[in-house]
Every structure is written in structure tokens, then in C-alpha cells.
Amino acid sequence: MANTLIDSLKERISKAITVNQSVGIVLPGNNYSDLIQAFFEYVQSKPEDAWVYVTITKPYENIVKQFGNISEVRNIKFIDCISRAAGISTVDPNCIFIESPTMLEKLGLEIINIFKEVDEKVNKYLLLDSLSTLIIYNDPEIVTEFFYHLANKSRARNIHTISLAIEEEEVDRYLNKLIYLNDKILKVRDSFI
Amino acid sequence: MKRLVIDSITALCYRLQTKEMIRDFIFKLGSSLAAMKCTTFLTSEVPPRVFQYSQYGIEEFIADGIIFLGDVERKGDLIRTFQVIKLRGQAHSRTKLAMSISSRNGVELAPLLKSRE
């Protein structure tokens, strides 16, 4: 069942991201791990593409523990916005650690810095995990402003973005406003497969 | 090219007793260095979150340019800011920018997110 879901997610992500500049994925919390696994499998199947994974949900260390070989995958770089704020002082050449998830300008700079080092001809992708956790640490208005800036900068530099939003009742009205900035929305449901 | 940095003009003028003496000193210092075609960077201390550009209230009138370095608080974290207030004879942006200083990338600027906290 889980494998079917992961394969289905991989296919949907692949189709959506190749056609659209920005994709928003809305998913219930219980599908989160499957989506991340599908995503990492997809990244590994496309070694010619360059990816940046921004984590605000889980510390980089936990992602490495859960998806062991991901730290050795060469076409993905990580930006971790929560480890330092949680007092985790891990250092890893494959990951940039940001002091706090409130430092959104710094996050924007680091995303662009990584992509500046990538050859212009290479397809560039950004995954923001997730808008819902960014809203936990920041006021929704400032997250909206940040996301507008990020979407415009990414479009200007031909970077495809995928932004995740985990469905929770309290933040739904803000998420709706944000997620619809994307060119395409995927809603993951149990009936998805 | 001649460049001089004085860090800080506040400390240098500490012993001068009146505003007139401070103004006279800074003005003479500026004129002498300008005659030598030397660009001088003066740092001036200001208390945090107070709307003033220098300690003595004089430096900003004598200087040709003012770059104001400050910070804004967001959810308890401090974001460094950079703003060009004045640049005599030059068109310049007056936008407040977020500034990052790191050993890897040096000084970097990005538009400061302005939504009300």
C-alpha cells in the first residue's frame, strides 16, 4: 500500500514539476513521510538536476537518520532552519544551518547562493518543507511576503519550486492564500492512489 | 587610492568638552583628509533603537554620506539592517535592507521583509 502511494506520488510530482514553474502540495500529516520518501527517490532518479531542500520541519540530522544515503546524494543540498534554534550544533558540508526560522532574508540569500554555483543549463528545483511550519515560527503576513519574494526570485532565475503545506485547521486560511500563489496545486488524499 | 578608517569618532571626540570643539575638530579633520583626496570612513556609536545617526548630533551634517547599521527584532531574534541615509551628489536607494555577515560569503544584503510584526 505504502509503495503504491509512493510510486503514485513520484509520478504526480514528476508530471507537475516538469510542466509548471511552481507546485504546491497540500497533504495530511499522516502522508508526510511517504511524500518525503517519494521525493528523495525522485531526486536520486534524476542525478542531472540540482535540488535544494529547505527543512523547517525536521532537523537535517533526523532526515539523514531516516533516509540514510541522502547525505551522499550529490545533486541535493540542504538548508536547515531549525537545528540551531533547537540547540543542535551538527556541521555537515552538504547542509547550511540557519540560526533561526525567523531569519527569512538569510534563508532567501542562501537559496540563491547555492543556485548561483549551479550551471545555467542544469534544471534547478527548490523544495520548501514546509509553509505550515514556517507559519508556526513567523507571523503569517511575513511568511506571505517572504513567499511572494521567493516565488518572484525563483521565476526570474528559472528555479522550479515545490512548497509543502501540511493540513491543519488553524492555519488553513493563511495556507490557502499562500499555496494558491503556485502554478499548480496537488492535494494528497487517501483516495489519491 | 587613499582610504582611512577611524573606529570610532565617538571615542576620538570623547575628551572634547563642547559641541563647538567637536564640530570644529571633525570639520578640520574632514577638510584636511579631503585635500589629500583620502576617503574616510568614520564609525559613530548610537544607542540601540534610538532615532539618531550619531552620538553628538554633528557628524551626520559634516559627513558626505551616512550608512546606518541597525537591527530589527523579529520574534526575539535580531535581524541586522543596512540603510543608506545620505550620499551627497549621488542618487541612491533609501530602502532598509537586511544584512548578513558570514565568513563564507562576507557581507550580503537582501530586501528587508516589511510586514508588521
Boltz contact constraints between the chains, C-beta under 6 A:
constraints:
  - contact:
      token1: [A, 100]
      token2: [B, 77]
      max_distance: 6.0
  - contact:
      token1: [A, 102]
      token2: [B, 74]
      max_distance: 6.0
  - contact:
      token1: [A, 102]
      token2: [B, 75]
      max_distance: 6.0
  - contact:
      token1: [A, 102]
      token2: [B, 77]
      max_distance: 6.0
  - contact:
      token1: [A, 104]
      token2: [B, 113]
      max_distance: 6.0
  - contact:
      token1: [A, 105]
      token2: [B, 98]
      max_distance: 6.0
  - contact:
      token1: [A, 105]
      token2: [B, 110]
      max_distance: 6.0
  - contact:
      token1: [A, 106]
      token2: [B, 100]
      max_distance: 6.0
  - contact:
      token1: [A, 108]
      token2: [B, 110]
      max_distance: 6.0
  - contact:
      token1: [A, 109]
      token2: [B, 100]
      max_distance: 6.0
  - contact:
      token1: [A, 109]
      token2: [B, 108]
      max_distance: 6.0
  - contact:
      token1: [A, 109]
      token2: [B, 110]
      max_distance: 6.0
  - contact:
      token1: [A, 141]
      token2: [B, 115]
      max_distance: 6.0
  - contact:
      token1: [A, 142]
      token2: [B, 113]
      max_distance: 6.0
  - contact:
      token1: [A, 142]
      token2: [B, 115]
      max_distance: 6.0
  - contact:
      token1: [A, 145]
      token2: [B, 113]
      max_distance: 6.0
  - contact:
      token1: [A, 145]
      token2: [B, 115]
      max_distance: 6.0
  - contact:
      token1: [A, 146]
      token2: [B, 113]
      max_distance: 6.0
